[in-house]
Amino acid sequence: MNYTVINRDVQVGDIYLTAVTSSAIFLIGDADVINLSSAFDTPPESLIIGPLVPLTPKGS
Amino acid sequence: MKRLSMVQWLNSNTVLLSSVLQIGDSREINARSYVLAVQRQYEWFGGNEGEGAFPVFARSLPKLPVSAYVQTRRLNESPVLSVRSIHLIAVSTAAVVHIGSTSTIDADTRIKHIRQLSEPNIPFSLSLPQAAIRITKDG
């Protein structure tokens, strides 16, 4: 597959950003390869109501 | 060829946890951040707890199969990317802010979030851990 990009004049004024987080990117420029991932593990069981107990990962 | 990036004014407040603020060209950026976020109703930390491996941190990433070969041609009619001003409050957890061109960016974040609340109407002293209690919690 052939893919042609014509980059014409780009002039941007003011950019206001609150936050760039969790493997996000804010790029002013060119790039060849970008590979971003983020995994969140927050199942319903991660809310524990009861006596405070130490954290023990599965299998230990 | 890659374009020239011009930014007249950059105002950045906070950059943290394996984040990158790069001014100028780069070739390769690798950012990693593994977070165990524990919120407890009472201020209590049991020493070396949570040091074992939670599965989310060990899990390998699924790979996206790309079957088509793409031949890319880039014609830079204007060699400049121009921005007047950037106002940034925070860059966090393996995030990248890059003014300039790059070849490869690779970033990975894993977050394990746990919240522990005590049962209603139970005094603080009773909700503290007993030595013998150990429960396994993971999803």
Backbone of each chain as ProteinMPNN parsed JSONL, in Angstrom:
{"seq_chain_A": "MNYTVINRDVQVGDIYLTAVTSSAIFLIGDADVINLSSAFDTPPESLIIGPLVPLTPKGS", "coords_chain_A": {"N_chain_A": [[0.843, -1.196, 0.0], [0.527, 2.18, -0.855], [1.244, 5.308, 0.556], [0.789, 8.651, 0.837], [1.848, 11.654, 2.278], [1.278, 15.054, 2.55], [2.826, 17.642, 3.994], [1.816, 20.672, 4.823], [1.992, 24.191, 5.589], [2.148, 24.673, 9.086], [0.886, 26.436, 11.67], [0.522, 27.165, 14.926], [-1.349, 28.635, 17.584], [-1.853, 29.296, 20.854], [-1.429, 26.737, 23.272], [-3.118, 25.082, 25.77], [-2.706, 22.83, 28.288], [-3.896, 20.519, 30.628], [-3.051, 18.003, 31.714], [-0.745, 15.419, 30.822], [-0.706, 12.117, 30.835], [0.01, 8.702, 31.954], [1.485, 7.068, 29.921], [0.975, 8.705, 27.718], [1.399, 10.835, 24.836], [2.608, 14.045, 23.873], [3.376, 15.637, 21.132], [5.353, 17.778, 19.265], [6.38, 17.739, 16.294], [7.999, 15.298, 14.175], [7.616, 11.739, 13.875], [8.626, 8.301, 13.648], [7.902, 5.698, 14.638], [5.511, 4.967, 17.065], [4.717, 3.636, 20.134], [2.534, 2.941, 22.504], [1.358, 1.993, 25.716], [-0.981, 1.257, 28.307], [-1.936, -0.253, 31.31], [-4.566, -0.802, 33.459], [-5.417, -2.093, 36.553], [-8.089, -2.46, 38.152], [-10.301, -4.006, 39.504], [-13.712, -4.767, 40.699], [-13.246, -6.059, 43.116], [-11.107, -4.77, 44.153], [-11.852, -2.879, 45.861], [-11.879, -3.019, 49.166], [-13.663, -3.795, 51.958], [-13.475, -3.954, 55.311], [-11.545, -5.413, 58.03], [-8.345, -3.824, 58.182], [-5.948, -5.254, 56.196], [-2.736, -6.717, 55.393], [-1.312, -6.309, 52.1], [-1.442, -8.921, 49.805], [-0.177, -10.493, 47.094], [-1.677, -12.595, 44.576], [-1.051, -16.053, 44.813], [1.01, -16.064, 46.624]], "CA_chain_A": [[0.0, 0.0, 0.0], [1.267, 3.438, -0.899], [0.617, 6.322, 1.405], [1.517, 9.918, 0.65], [1.434, 12.726, 3.185], [1.844, 16.364, 2.198], [2.8, 18.497, 5.178], [1.835, 22.096, 4.469], [2.336, 25.097, 6.68], [1.422, 24.509, 10.346], [1.183, 27.49, 12.643], [-0.434, 27.017, 16.026], [-1.267, 29.743, 18.543], [-1.574, 28.94, 22.247], [-1.924, 25.423, 23.692], [-3.264, 24.937, 27.225], [-2.897, 21.427, 28.628], [-3.908, 20.251, 32.074], [-2.153, 16.898, 32.059], [-0.404, 14.351, 29.878], [-0.35, 11.065, 31.794], [-0.153, 7.268, 31.686], [1.995, 6.695, 28.596], [0.44, 9.531, 26.63], [2.43, 11.714, 24.338], [2.296, 15.329, 23.258], [4.536, 15.756, 20.25], [5.415, 18.799, 18.217], [7.477, 17.24, 15.485], [7.717, 14.088, 13.41], [8.063, 10.479, 14.481], [8.462, 7.136, 12.773], [7.15, 4.633, 15.317], [5.071, 5.286, 18.429], [4.148, 2.457, 20.75], [2.151, 3.332, 23.865], [0.395, 1.098, 26.346], [-1.148, 1.376, 29.753], [-2.851, -1.262, 31.837], [-5.099, -0.487, 34.783], [-6.045, -3.247, 37.176], [-8.961, -1.976, 39.228], [-11.568, -4.743, 39.485], [-14.564, -4.428, 41.84], [-12.663, -6.609, 44.359], [-10.027, -3.931, 44.668], [-12.406, -2.111, 46.982], [-11.954, -3.984, 50.259], [-14.253, -3.22, 53.169], [-13.278, -4.901, 56.406], [-10.344, -5.055, 58.789], [-7.192, -3.538, 57.341], [-5.043, -6.401, 56.104], [-1.618, -6.437, 54.488], [-1.53, -6.692, 50.709], [-0.782, -10.165, 49.43], [-0.506, -10.836, 45.721], [-2.123, -13.951, 44.297], [-0.012, -17.063, 44.673], [2.054, -16.011, 47.653]], "C_chain_A": [[0.878, 1.244, 0.0], [0.495, 4.533, -0.187], [1.433, 7.604, 1.294], [0.95, 10.986, 1.558], [2.083, 14.017, 2.707], [1.695, 17.274, 3.404], [2.929, 19.959, 4.755], [2.12, 22.896, 5.731], [1.48, 24.836, 7.932], [1.855, 25.611, 11.296], [0.109, 27.477, 13.71], [-0.244, 28.175, 16.998], [-0.906, 29.253, 19.928], [-2.208, 27.59, 22.588], [-1.97, 25.382, 25.215], [-3.58, 23.478, 27.535], [-2.921, 21.26, 30.14], [-2.922, 19.13, 32.391], [-1.948, 15.944, 30.896], [0.054, 13.198, 30.768], [-0.544, 9.658, 31.234], [0.196, 6.913, 30.245], [1.322, 7.453, 27.457], [1.587, 10.344, 26.047], [1.855, 12.981, 23.713], [3.522, 15.689, 22.435], [4.367, 16.911, 19.277], [6.626, 18.429, 17.38], [7.048, 15.989, 14.747], [8.235, 12.862, 14.153], [7.867, 9.351, 13.486], [7.545, 6.095, 13.411], [6.772, 5.098, 16.713], [4.311, 4.085, 18.973], [3.798, 2.776, 22.192], [1.175, 2.308, 24.436], [0.218, 1.476, 27.805], [-2.219, 0.404, 30.202], [-3.274, -0.863, 33.246], [-5.756, -1.738, 35.33], [-6.834, -2.754, 38.375], [-10.296, -2.695, 39.15], [-12.432, -4.358, 40.679], [-13.969, -4.919, 43.165], [-11.54, -5.741, 44.905], [-10.542, -2.936, 45.695], [-12.671, -3.098, 48.096], [-12.528, -3.283, 51.47], [-14.162, -4.266, 54.258], [-12.053, -4.487, 57.183], [-9.183, -4.78, 57.845], [-6.245, -4.72, 57.357], [-3.9, -6.052, 55.166], [-1.933, -6.923, 53.073], [-0.769, -7.95, 50.4], [-1.147, -10.492, 47.995], [-0.915, -12.292, 45.616], [-0.927, -14.901, 44.217], [1.071, -17.005, 45.724], [1.443, -16.181, 49.036]], "O_chain_A": [[1.843, 1.344, 0.757], [-0.723, 4.66, -0.312], [2.62, 7.63, 1.62], [-0.261, 11.203, 1.611], [3.293, 14.067, 2.487], [0.583, 17.635, 3.792], [4.007, 20.42, 4.381], [2.442, 22.348, 6.785], [0.253, 24.784, 7.854], [3.022, 25.711, 11.675], [-1.062, 27.744, 13.439], [0.876, 28.64, 17.213], [0.229, 28.836, 20.161], [-3.361, 27.327, 22.247], [-0.958, 25.624, 25.873], [-4.602, 22.952, 27.095], [-2.068, 21.797, 30.846], [-2.052, 19.295, 33.246], [-2.853, 15.697, 30.098], [1.107, 13.297, 31.398], [-1.169, 9.458, 30.192], [-0.662, 6.515, 29.457], [1.123, 6.913, 26.369], [2.622, 10.521, 26.689], [0.778, 12.981, 23.117], [4.578, 16.008, 22.982], [3.368, 17.005, 18.563], [7.759, 18.768, 17.722], [5.862, 15.662, 14.704], [9.169, 12.945, 14.951], [7.032, 9.444, 12.586], [6.555, 5.668, 12.818], [7.626, 5.571, 17.462], [3.377, 3.587, 18.344], [4.696, 2.872, 23.029], [0.286, 1.819, 23.739], [1.147, 1.956, 28.454], [-3.263, 0.256, 29.566], [-2.435, -0.62, 34.114], [-6.561, -2.372, 34.648], [-6.302, -2.645, 39.48], [-11.307, -2.098, 38.782], [-11.945, -3.689, 41.591], [-14.155, -4.29, 44.206], [-11.073, -5.969, 46.021], [-9.757, -2.229, 46.328], [-13.579, -3.924, 47.997], [-11.966, -2.303, 51.959], [-14.723, -5.354, 54.126], [-11.562, -3.368, 57.037], [-9.055, -5.44, 56.813], [-5.79, -5.14, 58.421], [-4.042, -5.22, 54.27], [-2.73, -7.843, 52.887], [0.422, -8.048, 50.695], [-2.316, -10.745, 47.703], [-0.55, -13.118, 46.453], [0.093, -14.57, 43.612], [1.978, -17.837, 45.71], [2.162, -16.165, 50.035]]}, "seq_chain_B": "MKRLSMVQWLNSNTVLLSSVLQIGDSREINARSYVLAVQRQYEWFGGNEGEGAFPVFARSLPKLPVSAYVQTRRLNESPVLSVRSIHLIAVSTAAVVHIGSTSTIDADTRIKHIRQLSEPNIPFSLSLPQAAIRITKDG", "coords_chain_B": {"N_chain_B": [[13.087, 13.351, 5.492], [12.895, 15.224, 8.493], [10.773, 17.631, 10.111], [11.344, 21.019, 11.296], [10.879, 22.11, 14.601], [9.312, 24.794, 16.151], [8.931, 26.558, 19.053], [7.766, 29.245, 20.819], [7.315, 29.848, 23.483], [7.333, 28.069, 26.44], [5.683, 26.82, 29.162], [5.979, 24.929, 31.927], [4.844, 23.01, 34.617], [4.981, 20.607, 36.324], [6.83, 17.616, 36.102], [6.854, 14.214, 36.276], [7.472, 10.833, 37.582], [8.859, 8.895, 35.667], [8.448, 10.367, 33.355], [9.04, 12.28, 30.355], [10.439, 15.286, 29.276], [11.291, 16.566, 26.424], [13.376, 18.667, 24.659], [14.317, 19.372, 21.541], [15.701, 17.202, 18.992], [15.347, 13.607, 19.062], [16.315, 10.144, 19.227], [15.394, 7.702, 20.284], [12.997, 6.907, 22.686], [12.272, 5.455, 25.739], [9.912, 4.846, 28.061], [8.932, 3.833, 31.265], [6.591, 2.918, 33.743], [5.569, 1.616, 36.725], [2.951, 1.26, 38.87], [1.784, 0.946, 42.163], [-1.006, 1.643, 43.648], [-2.308, 2.476, 46.612], [-5.019, 3.135, 48.621], [-6.02, 4.006, 51.812], [-8.386, 4.0, 54.465], [-7.469, 4.555, 56.986], [-4.381, 5.809, 58.253], [-2.019, 3.729, 57.673], [0.682, 1.533, 57.322], [2.066, -1.52, 56.476], [4.861, -2.221, 56.504], [6.857, -4.285, 54.587], [4.84, -4.97, 52.817], [3.065, -5.777, 49.8], [5.196, -6.124, 48.14], [5.501, -8.348, 46.578], [4.923, -9.817, 43.292], [2.345, -8.472, 41.479], [-0.04, -9.68, 39.147], [-0.626, -7.89, 37.043], [1.66, -6.415, 36.632], [3.45, -8.173, 35.556], [2.438, -9.12, 33.268], [2.516, -9.775, 29.768], [2.456, -7.696, 26.829], [-0.266, -7.594, 24.54], [0.262, -8.237, 21.104], [-0.124, -6.263, 18.259], [-1.165, -7.483, 15.245], [0.269, -6.641, 12.214], [-0.451, -6.814, 9.017], [-0.386, -5.667, 6.479], [1.918, -4.107, 4.294], [3.073, -0.875, 4.382], [3.946, 1.657, 2.336], [5.371, 4.627, 2.902], [5.293, 8.007, 1.919], [6.596, 11.141, 2.49], [5.973, 14.497, 2.022], [7.366, 17.392, 2.709], [6.135, 20.292, 2.458], [6.19, 22.674, 3.841], [8.846, 23.34, 5.938], [8.64, 23.754, 8.635], [7.234, 23.537, 11.916], [5.218, 25.466, 13.782], [4.645, 26.896, 16.936], [3.051, 29.118, 19.114], [2.685, 29.334, 21.974], [2.911, 27.123, 24.846], [1.203, 25.854, 27.544], [1.584, 23.975, 30.269], [0.38, 21.897, 32.785], [0.829, 19.392, 34.156], [2.907, 16.52, 33.671], [2.906, 13.151, 33.674], [3.625, 9.784, 34.87], [5.099, 8.022, 32.903], [4.704, 9.573, 30.614], [5.168, 11.58, 27.651], [6.482, 14.631, 26.598], [7.34, 16.308, 23.819], [9.319, 18.37, 22.012], [10.289, 18.687, 18.952], [11.752, 16.344, 16.634], [11.535, 12.743, 16.387], [12.495, 9.268, 16.38], [11.64, 6.715, 17.45], [9.2, 6.05, 19.878], [8.436, 4.551, 22.901], [6.322, 3.576, 25.325], [5.161, 2.481, 28.52], [2.766, 1.796, 30.941], [1.735, 0.525, 34.068], [-0.868, 0.081, 36.284], [-1.901, -0.706, 39.461], [-4.601, -0.655, 41.451], [-5.803, -0.227, 44.677], [-8.23, -0.064, 47.164], [-8.839, 0.351, 50.57], [-11.216, 0.149, 53.019], [-12.514, 0.577, 56.318], [-14.958, -1.366, 58.124], [-18.21, 0.037, 58.708], [-18.893, 1.61, 61.848], [-16.927, 0.312, 63.328], [-14.324, 0.53, 65.604], [-11.173, 2.253, 65.16], [-8.918, 0.94, 66.32], [-9.687, -1.716, 66.328], [-9.815, -2.287, 63.696], [-7.306, -2.497, 62.813], [-4.642, -4.585, 61.547], [-4.566, -8.025, 62.538], [-2.026, -10.224, 63.645], [-2.22, -12.836, 62.608], [-3.929, -12.784, 60.458], [-4.205, -13.102, 57.038], [-5.187, -12.3, 53.971], [-5.879, -13.147, 50.586], [-5.992, -11.035, 47.916], [-6.79, -10.347, 44.772], [-7.256, -9.297, 41.409]], "CA_chain_B": [[13.552, 14.442, 6.37], [11.922, 15.638, 9.498], [10.583, 19.092, 10.143], [11.887, 21.806, 12.408], [9.815, 22.532, 15.518], [9.61, 26.08, 16.798], [7.99, 26.939, 20.105], [8.31, 30.484, 21.379], [7.145, 29.954, 24.924], [6.864, 26.836, 27.087], [5.552, 26.945, 30.606], [5.629, 23.613, 32.425], [4.854, 23.044, 36.075], [5.423, 19.374, 36.982], [7.129, 16.436, 35.274], [7.209, 13.215, 37.284], [7.259, 9.389, 37.415], [9.35, 8.362, 34.377], [8.021, 11.157, 32.212], [10.136, 12.921, 29.642], [10.203, 16.549, 28.58], [12.44, 16.622, 25.543], [13.451, 19.806, 23.744], [15.336, 18.973, 20.577], [15.42, 15.91, 18.374], [15.822, 12.422, 19.78], [16.211, 8.963, 18.371], [14.588, 6.648, 20.894], [12.585, 7.174, 24.067], [11.596, 4.344, 26.406], [9.447, 5.273, 29.378], [8.211, 2.764, 31.975], [6.152, 3.3, 35.077], [4.713, 0.609, 37.361], [2.411, 1.946, 40.044], [0.876, 0.264, 43.084], [-1.675, 2.767, 44.304], [-3.127, 1.969, 47.718], [-5.665, 4.181, 49.427], [-6.603, 3.41, 53.02], [-9.154, 4.94, 55.282], [-6.598, 4.964, 58.089], [-2.97, 5.918, 57.898], [-1.356, 2.524, 58.176], [1.519, 0.851, 56.331], [2.568, -2.694, 57.184], [6.244, -2.597, 56.224], [7.227, -4.702, 53.226], [3.69, -5.506, 52.097], [2.914, -5.345, 48.419], [6.446, -6.256, 47.383], [5.37, -9.449, 45.624], [4.526, -9.392, 41.953], [0.954, -8.539, 41.075], [-0.017, -10.134, 37.743], [-0.678, -6.795, 36.056], [3.015, -5.915, 36.371], [4.235, -9.181, 34.845], [1.721, -9.476, 32.046], [3.116, -9.276, 28.528], [1.484, -6.924, 26.068], [-0.728, -8.224, 23.301], [0.91, -7.621, 19.957], [-1.042, -5.977, 17.167], [-0.599, -8.025, 14.001], [0.165, -5.732, 11.068], [-0.191, -7.67, 7.862], [-0.121, -4.884, 5.266], [3.122, -3.29, 4.246], [2.693, 0.471, 3.959], [5.072, 2.47, 1.847], [4.983, 6.005, 3.215], [6.052, 9.111, 1.33], [6.255, 12.399, 3.16], [6.451, 15.683, 1.309], [7.263, 18.533, 3.629], [6.077, 21.56, 1.705], [6.72, 23.656, 4.786], [9.771, 22.581, 6.795], [8.557, 24.258, 10.011], [6.023, 23.443, 12.744], [5.415, 26.597, 14.685], [3.652, 27.046, 18.012], [3.362, 30.335, 19.864], [2.932, 29.054, 23.398], [2.385, 25.896, 25.456], [1.065, 25.962, 29.002], [1.4, 22.603, 30.719], [0.374, 21.793, 34.251], [1.521, 18.189, 34.65], [3.265, 15.394, 32.801], [3.086, 12.144, 34.709], [3.481, 8.343, 34.655], [5.639, 7.582, 31.608], [4.195, 10.384, 29.501], [6.246, 12.254, 26.932], [6.248, 15.903, 25.916], [8.493, 16.313, 22.934], [9.384, 19.45, 21.025], [11.345, 18.209, 18.064], [11.385, 15.091, 15.977], [12.068, 11.538, 16.999], [12.267, 8.088, 15.549], [10.814, 5.713, 18.137], [8.777, 6.282, 21.265], [7.865, 3.352, 23.468], [5.981, 3.867, 26.722], [4.317, 1.46, 29.135], [2.363, 2.088, 32.317], [0.853, -0.464, 34.713], [-1.375, 0.637, 37.54], [-2.72, -1.59, 40.297], [-5.252, 0.266, 42.375], [-6.491, -0.937, 45.768], [-8.768, 0.805, 48.22], [-9.251, -0.39, 51.775], [-12.016, 0.913, 53.975], [-12.919, -0.282, 57.431], [-16.41, -1.502, 58.197], [-18.806, 1.116, 59.488], [-19.108, 1.388, 63.284], [-15.857, -0.454, 63.978], [-13.3, 1.507, 65.978], [-9.903, 2.185, 64.447], [-7.997, -0.028, 66.913], [-10.111, -3.068, 65.96], [-9.667, -2.517, 62.267], [-5.896, -2.715, 62.506], [-4.462, -6.003, 61.253], [-4.11, -9.007, 63.518], [-0.841, -10.868, 63.072], [-2.486, -14.101, 61.916], [-4.802, -12.626, 59.289], [-3.636, -12.78, 55.727], [-6.096, -12.746, 52.907], [-5.363, -12.904, 49.238], [-6.906, -10.233, 47.121], [-6.275, -9.871, 43.496], [-8.214, -9.488, 40.316]], "C_chain_B": [[12.447, 14.846, 7.341], [11.87, 17.154, 9.608], [11.205, 19.715, 11.389], [10.716, 22.233, 13.29], [10.212, 23.839, 16.195], [8.514, 26.418, 17.801], [8.562, 28.178, 20.781], [8.316, 30.477, 22.898], [6.619, 28.631, 25.483], [6.833, 27.048, 28.583], [5.089, 25.599, 31.151], [5.805, 23.583, 33.93], [5.5, 21.787, 36.66], [5.682, 18.268, 35.956], [7.576, 15.336, 36.234], [6.943, 11.784, 36.82], [7.58, 8.896, 36.0], [8.83, 9.119, 33.168], [9.218, 11.868, 31.601], [9.656, 14.241, 29.069], [11.441, 16.773, 27.72], [12.336, 17.839, 24.644], [14.622, 19.519, 22.812], [15.018, 17.598, 20.032], [15.933, 14.764, 19.241], [15.692, 11.231, 18.844], [15.251, 7.942, 18.975], [14.26, 7.039, 22.327], [11.84, 5.955, 24.586], [11.185, 4.798, 27.799], [8.61, 4.167, 30.009], [7.792, 3.257, 33.352], [5.197, 2.239, 35.61], [4.263, 1.158, 38.705], [1.529, 1.009, 40.858], [0.245, 1.353, 43.938], [-2.624, 2.236, 45.369], [-3.7, 3.153, 48.483], [-6.332, 3.507, 50.607], [-7.341, 4.462, 53.82], [-8.311, 5.448, 56.455], [-5.157, 4.963, 57.633], [-2.225, 4.732, 58.484], [-0.562, 1.879, 57.05], [2.246, -0.285, 57.017], [3.963, -3.122, 56.785], [6.468, -2.998, 54.772], [6.048, -5.257, 52.423], [3.647, -4.962, 50.659], [4.162, -5.486, 47.586], [6.411, -7.408, 46.384], [4.841, -8.944, 44.291], [3.023, -9.54, 41.768], [0.934, -8.872, 39.582], [0.022, -8.999, 36.726], [0.718, -6.269, 35.705], [3.827, -6.904, 35.519], [3.661, -9.49, 33.464], [2.403, -8.924, 30.79], [2.027, -8.627, 27.675], [1.014, -7.703, 24.846], [-0.129, -7.487, 22.105], [-0.114, -7.431, 18.843], [-0.462, -6.532, 15.866], [-0.824, -7.05, 12.841], [0.547, -6.535, 9.834], [0.221, -6.847, 6.639], [1.194, -4.12, 5.376], [2.73, -1.931, 3.675], [3.941, 1.239, 3.56], [4.66, 3.928, 2.004], [5.903, 7.009, 2.54], [5.621, 10.384, 2.028], [6.845, 13.56, 2.385], [6.267, 16.884, 2.225], [7.327, 19.838, 2.835], [6.555, 22.714, 2.557], [7.615, 22.897, 5.76], [9.626, 22.932, 8.282], [7.197, 23.961, 10.627], [6.162, 24.538, 13.785], [4.276, 26.725, 15.685], [4.024, 28.28, 18.814], [3.623, 30.015, 21.334], [2.279, 27.747, 23.841], [2.339, 26.106, 26.964], [0.674, 24.582, 29.521], [1.352, 22.555, 32.236], [1.157, 20.556, 34.687], [1.772, 17.165, 33.553], [3.624, 14.255, 33.748], [2.966, 10.718, 34.172], [3.827, 7.933, 33.211], [5.002, 8.309, 30.43], [5.359, 11.163, 28.883], [5.741, 13.566, 26.354], [7.501, 16.18, 25.116], [8.382, 17.476, 21.952], [10.578, 19.133, 20.144], [10.93, 16.87, 17.496], [12.098, 13.908, 16.61], [11.897, 10.362, 16.041], [11.294, 7.134, 16.237], [10.463, 6.164, 19.554], [8.044, 5.035, 21.735], [7.559, 3.643, 24.932], [5.004, 2.829, 27.245], [4.029, 1.83, 30.585], [1.487, 0.959, 32.832], [0.419, 0.125, 36.044], [-2.268, -0.388, 38.237], [-3.294, -0.721, 41.409], [-6.041, -0.511, 43.42], [-6.996, 0.086, 46.777], [-9.232, -0.045, 49.392], [-9.981, 0.544, 52.73], [-12.364, -0.008, 55.136], [-14.443, -0.33, 57.479], [-16.997, -0.383, 59.038], [-18.992, 0.674, 60.942], [-18.065, 0.481, 63.942], [-14.736, 0.515, 64.323], [-11.968, 1.228, 65.289], [-9.001, 1.072, 64.983], [-8.372, -1.456, 66.515], [-9.914, -3.351, 64.48], [-8.21, -2.694, 61.854], [-5.628, -4.214, 62.345], [-4.027, -6.822, 62.457], [-2.984, -9.787, 62.846], [-1.191, -12.082, 62.2], [-3.278, -13.919, 60.617], [-4.003, -12.296, 58.037], [-4.624, -13.225, 54.683], [-5.474, -12.369, 51.559], [-6.394, -12.144, 48.445], [-6.228, -9.883, 45.822], [-7.286, -10.13, 42.395], [-7.489, -9.593, 38.996]], "O_chain_B": [[11.256, 14.806, 7.035], [12.812, 17.856, 9.24], [11.534, 19.045, 12.368], [9.681, 22.668, 12.785], [11.309, 23.966, 16.739], [7.34, 26.546, 17.453], [9.697, 28.169, 21.257], [9.217, 31.033, 23.526], [5.58, 28.136, 25.046], [7.838, 27.413, 29.193], [3.967, 25.166, 30.888], [6.803, 24.075, 34.456], [6.468, 21.889, 37.414], [4.867, 18.019, 35.067], [8.574, 15.502, 36.936], [6.281, 11.555, 35.808], [6.684, 8.529, 35.24], [8.777, 8.568, 32.069], [10.26, 12.035, 32.235], [8.594, 14.309, 28.451], [12.505, 17.127, 28.226], [11.337, 18.027, 23.95], [15.772, 19.435, 23.245], [14.151, 16.904, 20.562], [16.842, 14.941, 20.052], [15.04, 11.308, 17.802], [14.403, 7.385, 18.278], [15.136, 7.452, 23.087], [10.896, 5.478, 23.957], [12.042, 5.103, 28.627], [7.698, 3.629, 29.381], [8.558, 3.933, 34.039], [4.144, 1.99, 35.023], [5.081, 1.479, 39.567], [0.636, 0.358, 40.316], [0.881, 1.909, 44.833], [-3.635, 1.612, 45.047], [-2.977, 4.043, 48.93], [-7.107, 2.564, 50.445], [-6.975, 5.637, 53.848], [-8.419, 6.604, 56.862], [-4.768, 4.211, 56.739], [-1.849, 4.739, 59.657], [-1.078, 1.698, 55.947], [2.951, -0.079, 58.005], [4.223, -4.325, 56.733], [6.302, -2.196, 53.853], [6.263, -5.955, 51.432], [4.119, -3.865, 50.362], [4.201, -5.025, 46.445], [7.206, -7.438, 45.444], [4.377, -7.81, 44.171], [2.494, -10.644, 41.894], [1.79, -8.404, 38.833], [0.635, -9.132, 35.667], [0.931, -5.742, 34.613], [4.779, -6.512, 34.844], [4.341, -10.058, 32.609], [2.813, -7.763, 30.751], [0.847, -8.958, 27.783], [1.803, -8.39, 24.196], [-0.031, -6.26, 22.105], [-0.879, -8.343, 18.529], [0.607, -6.105, 15.431], [-1.958, -6.686, 12.531], [1.709, -6.888, 9.634], [1.071, -7.272, 5.857], [1.524, -3.564, 6.424], [2.124, -1.853, 2.607], [4.86, 1.435, 4.356], [3.738, 4.408, 1.344], [7.126, 6.881, 2.581], [4.43, 10.672, 2.144], [8.047, 13.61, 2.124], [5.146, 17.328, 2.477], [8.394, 20.397, 2.58], [7.236, 23.62, 2.075], [7.18, 21.908, 6.349], [10.411, 22.457, 9.102], [6.157, 24.103, 9.984], [7.107, 24.541, 14.574], [3.101, 26.669, 15.325], [5.191, 28.468, 19.158], [4.665, 30.384, 21.876], [1.256, 27.322, 23.304], [3.335, 26.493, 27.577], [-0.42, 24.087, 29.249], [2.217, 23.129, 32.898], [2.064, 20.668, 35.512], [0.964, 16.977, 32.644], [4.555, 14.384, 34.543], [2.302, 10.47, 33.165], [2.959, 7.555, 32.425], [4.789, 7.719, 29.371], [6.394, 11.37, 29.516], [4.698, 13.608, 25.7], [8.595, 16.277, 25.67], [7.445, 17.539, 21.157], [11.73, 19.294, 20.549], [9.878, 16.333, 17.843], [13.123, 14.055, 17.277], [11.226, 10.475, 15.015], [10.253, 6.788, 15.679], [11.324, 6.601, 20.318], [7.149, 4.529, 21.058], [8.476, 3.931, 25.701], [4.133, 2.354, 26.516], [4.94, 2.137, 31.355], [0.598, 0.486, 32.124], [1.239, 0.606, 36.827], [-3.254, -0.866, 37.675], [-2.559, -0.131, 42.201], [-6.859, -1.362, 43.074], [-6.264, 0.987, 47.186], [-9.935, -1.04, 49.213], [-9.455, 1.563, 53.177], [-12.495, -1.22, 54.964], [-15.125, 0.547, 56.948], [-16.357, 0.095, 59.975], [-19.222, -0.504, 61.216], [-18.316, -0.06, 65.019], [-14.246, 1.238, 63.455], [-11.685, 0.098, 64.889], [-8.388, 0.341, 64.205], [-7.498, -2.313, 66.378], [-9.852, -4.507, 64.061], [-7.912, -3.0, 60.7], [-6.324, -5.028, 62.952], [-3.229, -6.375, 63.282], [-2.99, -9.983, 61.631], [-0.544, -12.328, 61.182], [-3.29, -14.813, 59.771], [-3.233, -11.336, 57.998], [-4.869, -14.422, 54.531], [-4.683, -11.434, 51.43], [-7.541, -12.573, 48.322], [-5.205, -9.198, 45.799], [-8.071, -11.076, 42.46], [-8.123, -9.757, 37.954]]}, "name": "protein", "num_of_chains": 2, "seq": "MNYTVINRDVQVGDIYLTAVTSSAIFLIGDADVINLSSAFDTPPESLIIGPLVPLTPKGSMKRLSMVQWLNSNTVLLSSVLQIGDSREINARSYVLAVQRQYEWFGGNEGEGAFPVFARSLPKLPVSAYVQTRRLNESPVLSVRSIHLIAVSTAAVVHIGSTSTIDADTRIKHIRQLSEPNIPFSLSLPQAAIRITKDG"}
